[in-house]
Amino acid sequence: MQPAVEFRNISKAFGAVQANADVSFPIAKGSIHGVIGENGAGKSTLMSILYGYYHADSGQLLINGQERQIRTSFEAIALGIGMVHQHFMLVENMTVLDNVMLGTEGGFKLAAKRLETEAKLREICARYRLDVDPLATIHDLSVGAQQRVEILKQIYRSAEILILDEPTAVLTAQETASLFEILKLFKEQGKTIILITHKLGEIMEITDQVTVMRAGRVVGAVATRETSKEQLANMMVGRPIEGNLPRKAFNPGAPVLKVANLQLEDKQKVRLLADIDLTVRAGEIVAIAGVSGNGQSELMEILSGMRLPTSGSVEFLGKELPYARRANADGLPAEFRELGIGHVPEDRLRDGVIKDFTVMQNTVFGYQDRVKNKAGLFDFDAIAKRCAHLLEAFDVRPKNPDLRIGLLSGGNQQKVVIAREVSASPKLMLVGQPTRGVDIGTIESIHTQLLRLRDEGVAILLVSTELEEVRALADRIVVVSGGRITGELNINEFDTTRIGLLMGGMHKS
């Protein structure tokens, strides 16, 4: 059977960075084809060429056996190609309905089209249990709900070739299972799915074929049933991956963070956080586990100074943080950083980096006053030297400080954010979804850095929807549901069924 897609000797460079180098492989029609590799391996660039965002410097792209020059995403859509991006392509101040309709309006008279589209979206959401309100505004949705909107757009447009770039990075296990049922249905209908993911368990579960990329090249292609997670991991990074990372014995010190009776209401008086009490001690990792959208993001925003609580108290190193008598949170994040509170935000593109600035500039954002000389001017030589050290120490690829950070892969952007925060020597580190959309080698690197901080006596509050990550890092687990703490466990009490029940709102007795 003719391949749905075939890449022939595709090469693409961005200046001195060779993103793709002579990439060739076919994708069978009606199959689920996995594409894996480390961050920066060239996977997303290759898919962006298929979707018309980039043009290959050389090589051929065949769709259903015919060579195509796809110049724009409109041309890709016309050829039946859809793409769900790792970083959302949504207009935040518009509704779900408006986002789905963009590019498919069909004329200037939109009233009838809106009603027709809304009805179809509600039918799709009910059929696939996507739990998205078509009339909701994007910026009011959780990260997980926004991901579901991206998937909804492609279901609505009935793509024949569907590219999914890290589609489950923000989904729960139940949502992932639901998505996989959708993908299996697509496959039964003869559609072709290209799945880019760092979760090797998902690759083994759902794909038919796997192509492995490293440093812009194809290093292997195998039938999924003929390989294993261990073999794929070795092919990806060129070395075995350490399963259990070394950590010192649990020996916590004095409390660093104490949260008491914390409450948060939005402008409509809807309660987002209720009766939050927790303590994080020096040399301890406390993980907050829960389905995305249950108050974790709001709690991290309060603790990092991005948002004011409605009531309650937060003590850091024995002193109450200055929320009281403030009309807004202006200036608080900078004040908290100076106190010794580091923050790795959940959404790195929105809150962690400025994508149009260079890597070097992003390594000092938030701490720029620390890199000035005695005259109060920026010491650019010192900044450059510091940046070079961080890129080497945290294995950021490519090691080009002048490259616009938006051109780096998601995992390498994350390394820059973590390097910046770690280098500030925090007493408390707030870490939100540290390995979202990150490859297995980078996960190992990030986990190693966090465990090192813990062993050095830093208090770490971790938010993660990945229970395996919680198991690998946490000393204690606090489970949240509906903005409340429903249970607390020591790591030696780890039990996925019990945690799942607590995440579903079943309070411990």
N, C-alpha and C positions, 0 to 999 in steps of 0.2 A: 504494500500500500504506500502511496506517495506521502512523504512527511507533511505535516501541517506547516512546520517551520523548519528551515535549514539554514544554518550559519556556515558560510564558506570563507575561511581565511579573513575573518573580520579583525581589523586593527583600528584602535582609536587612542590618540594621545591628547593630553591637556598640557601643553608646554613640554616640560621635561618629564612629566609623569605619563608613563605608558599604561593606560588603563586596561586595554585589550590588545593582545598580541597574537595574531594569526589564529583566531578562535574558529574551530570548525566542529559542528556536531548537528545531527538531525533530532527532531522531536516528532514522534509518531502521532498521527491523527487519532483522536479519541483516547489519548493516554493522559496520565498524570505524571509529569516529568519534573523531578527535583533538580535544582541547581544549587550547589552548596560551595562554600569556600570561606576563608577568613574575611574579616572586614578589609576592604580595599583590594579584594581578589579580582574585581571587575565584573561581578554579577549584575549589579544594578545598572552599570554603564551599558552592558550588553542589552539588557532589557529596555533601557531607555532608547537605544538605537532601534530596537524592534518597534517601540511605541512612537517613534518619530521625534523624540525630544533632542536626540543627538544624531549626527550623521557620521557614518563610519569614514575613516580616512581611506580605507581600502577594503576590498572584499565584496562578497555578494550576499544578499539576503533573499531567500526564496520563501514565498507563501503559497502553499498548495501547489508546489512545483514550478511556479512562475517567479522570475526575478522581479523584485519590486524596489523602487526607490521611495521610501517612506519619508517624506520631508516634514510632515507635521502630525500631531496627534489626531487631527481631523481625518487625515488620510488613513491612519491606522484604524480608527473607529469605523470608517467606511469599509475597510477590509475585514471587519469583524473581530478586531483586536481590542481587548479591554485591559486596563491595568489598575490594580489596587496598590497604591504606593506605601512604602514604609513610613514616610512622613506625610501626613494628611494633606490632600489638595482640596481643602474646603474653605469657603468664605464664611468667616466666623460670625459676622453680624447678619447673616441670612438664615432662613429656615432650611430644614432638611429638604422640604419640597422644592424650594428655589434652587438648592445646590444640585439636586437630581435633574431639574429641568434645564440648567445652564447648558447651552449648546444644542438642546433638542426642543427649543421653544416652538418651532414650526410656524412662526408668523408673529404679528404684532398684537393680535387679539388673544390675550392669555387666559381669560376667565374660564372658558370651556376647557382649555388644555389643562389648567390647574386642577379643575374638578376631576377630570379624567385621570390625571397623573396621581392625584391624592388617593383616589379609589384603588388604583392599581398598586400603589405603595402599601396601602393598608392590607390589601389582599396578600402581597408578598410577605409582609412582616408577620401576618397571622400564620401563613403557611410554613414559614421557616423559623418562627419564634425569635425574630430578630429584636423585638421589644424596642422599637424606635417610633416616636411620635413624629409624623411628617410635618407637623406644624411647629415643632420645637425649634428654637434658635440654636445654632451650632455651639456658640460660646457658653450656653447653659448646659451642654451635655458633658458627661464624663468622657475621659479618654477612650474607654472601652466602647461607649455608645458612638463616638465619632468614627471609630474603626468600623463599626457595623454599618454606618451610613456609607462609607466607602464601598463596602461589599454590596450594599443595597443598590448603589448606583449601577454597578456592573450587572447585577441580576436584572435590573430594569431595562438595561440597554441590550440584553440578550447577546452578549459577546460569544463568538464561536471559539476564539482563542483567548483565554483568560490568564493574565500574568498576575500573580500574587506575591508581593514583596513583603516578607515578614508579616503575613496576615494575622497570625495568632499572638503577636508580641504583647498585646494588651487584652487578650481574651481569657476568660476563665476556662477551666477544663470542660465545663458543661457547654460553654459557648463554642469552644474548639470542636467538641464532638458534633455539635449541631452544624457548624461550618463544614466539617468533613462529610456529613451526610449530604449537604448541598453539593459538594464537589463530586461525590460519587454519583449523584443524580445527573450532574452535568456530563460526567463521563459516559453514563448509560445512554445519554442523548446524543453521543458522538462528538461532544465538545472536547477541546484540548486545554489542559490546565498546565501552566508552568509555575511551579512552586519554589520560591526562594525562601529558605528558612535556615536558622542555625540550630533548630531543635531536631536532632538526629532521630529521636523517637518518632516524631511526626513523619520524617522521611521514610522510616522503616514501615510505618503503619499504613501510609496511603499512596505512596508513589509506585510507579511501575519501573521507571528507569531513573538513574541518578548520574548527573555530570558533575565532576569535581573540578573546581578552578583554584589556582594558586598563582599570585603575582601576575594576573592578567591572562594566564594561559590555561588550557585544559590539561589536567594531569591525569585524568582517568574518567571512564564512563562504564557503568556496570548496571546489570539488571538488579533491582532491589532485592529480589528473593535470593540472589547469589552472594550477598555481602552482609556485613554486620556493622553496628554502630562503631565498634572499635576500629575496624578497617577503614571506615569512612573518615573518622576523626584523624587517624594516622595519615591518610591521603591529604586531608585538608591542611594540616599544620606541619607535616613532614616529621613528626615525632609522636611518641605515645603521650597521652594526656593523663596527668596525675589525678586519680579519683578522689582520694582523701588528702586534703592539704594539711600540712603540719600546723599545729596550734599549741600554745602553752596551756597548762592546766588552768582551769577557771579559778581565778583569784581576784574577785572584784574589790575595788577600793571604796572610797566615800561616795555618796550620791553627788552626781554632777547636775542632773536635771530632775526636778520634782514638779509634776503637774498635779494640781488639786482642783477638783470640781469644775473643770473647764467646760464652758458652754459656748455655743455659737448659733446664732440665728441669722437668716438672711433678711433682706429688706422687706420681704413679705411675712416675716415672723415665723418662717418655717425653720424648725430646729434641725441643724446639720450635725452638731456635736452635743452630746448630753452626758454630764457627770463623768468626764474623763479624768481618771486618776492613774498616774503611772510614774515610775522612778527608773532612771538609768544611771548606773554607777560607773565609775572609772574602770576601764579594763573589761567592759561588758558590752555585748551586742544584744540589744533587745529588738526583736523583729515584730512588726505589726503585720499580721496576716488578715486578709479579707478580700472579698470580691471587690474589684475596682468600683469606685463611686460610693463607698460606704463611710466616708468621712476622713480617710487617710490623707487625701490631698489637702483638705482644709486644715487638718492638724499640723501638717508639715509647713503650710503657709503661715500659720500662727507662730510656730516655734522659730521659723526663720525670719520673722519680722515683716512678712509680706501682707499680713492681714491682722486685724485686731479681733480678739475674742469678745464675746458679749459679756462674759463674766468668768470668774475663776482666777486662779493665780498660777504663775509659772516661776519657779526659782531656778537660777543657774549659779552654781557654785555658792549656794547659800544666800544669794541676793535676788530679790524679786525683779523680774524683767519689767521695763517701764512701759507697760501698755496703758496704764491708767491716765485719765485726763488728757487723752489725745483724741483729736477729731478724725485722724486718719493715720495710716502706717508710713507716711512719707519719712524717709531717712532712717527708719528702724532697721532695715536689712544691713546697712552700712554700720550702724551702731552695734548690732549683734555680731557682725564679723570682727569688729575691733575687740569685742569681749572674748572672742575665741570660739565662735559658733560657725563651723563650716557647713556648706549646704550643696549637695548634689541634687538638683531638682529632677522631678519625674519627667518633665518634658524638656529635653536639652535644647531643642531648637527655639522654643518659646522663651525659656527662662534661664538657660545655661550658657548659651553662646550668642554672639551677634554674627550671623552667617556671612555678612558682606565684609566683615573685617578679617584681618589676617590671623593666622594661628598665633603669632607672637603677641598681637594685641589682646587676643582672647586669654592668653595665659596670665594677664595682669588685671583684667577687668574685675572691679570690686576691691582690689588691693593696690590700686595705682599709686596711692599716697606712700606706699612702702618702697617704691622704686624711684624716689626722687633724691637728688643730691642735696648738699647743704644749702645751695642757692634756691632750693625749691623747684628746680627744673627736673624733667625726666632724664634719668641716666640711661641713655639708649644702649650704651655699651654693656652696662650691667643687665639691662632687660634682655638683650640678645644672648648674653652668656647664660643667664638664668633659663631662658627659653630652650636653648640648645641642650642644657642639662636635663630639663624636664622631658623633652622629646626622646632623649636617649634612655633615661631612667624608666619611663613609662611605655617605651617601645611604640611611639606614635609613628604611623606610616602614612605618607612619606615624611621624612625629617626635613621638611621645607618650611621654615618659620614665616616666609613671606607669602605662602599660598593662602588664598581665601579659604577660611575654615568650612564654608559651605560646600567646597569641592571635596572635602574629606568624607570617607564613609562614616555611617552613624557610630560604629564602634570606635573609630579613631577620634571623632568629636568627643565621645564619652571619655576617652582616655585623657584628652586635654582638660576637660572639666574636672575630673578627679585629680589630675596632676596639680591643677591650680589650687584646689581646695586643700589637698594634703600638704602642699608646700607651705601653706600658711600656718602650719602647726596648731590645728584646732584642739580645744579641750573636749568639745562635743562635735560630732559629725552627724548631720542629718542626711540620710542617703535614701533617695526615692528611686525605685526601680533601676538599680545600678547596671543591670545587664540586659535591659530591654533592647531587642534588635541587635544583639551582640553575638559574635561567633564564639565557638567553644574554647579556642585558644585565648581570646580576650577575656572571656568569663573567668578562666583560670587566673589570668593576670590580675583582674579586678578583685577577685576573691582573695588572692594572696595579699594585695595591698590593704584590704579592709581587715584581714586577720592580723597583719603586721601592726596596724594602728591599734587594734584591740590589745595585742600583746604588749604594746608600749604604754598602755594605760589610758588610751582615749576612750571616751564613752561614745557609743554609736547607736543611733536609733535608725533602724532600717525598715523601709516600707517595700514589700515585694509581694506580687501576686503569684510568684513561682514557689511552690512549697518545697521543691528540691533545693532551691537557693536558701530558703529559710532553714531547712535541715542542715545545709552545709555551713552556715555562718552563725546562727543564733545560739545564744546561751539561754535566753528566755523568749517565749512567744506570747504576744498579746493579740487576741483575736477580736476583730471589730465587725459589727453588723449594724446597719441603720444608724451610724453615728454613735454607737455605744460599745463599750467593752463587754463582750459576752463571755470571755474566759481568759485564763492565763495559765501557761504550762511551762515547766522547765524542759530543756531540750531532751532530757532522758525520758520524758513522757510523750514524745512526739508520736502522734497517731493520726494518719490522714483522715480516717473516718470521723474521729472525734473533732478534729479541727474543721472538717467539712460541715459537721452539724453546727458547730459554733459560728462558722461563717454564714450559715443559713439562718442565724438568729436564735438558735436554741441556747439559752443561757445555762451556765453551769449551776447546779443546785448547791 
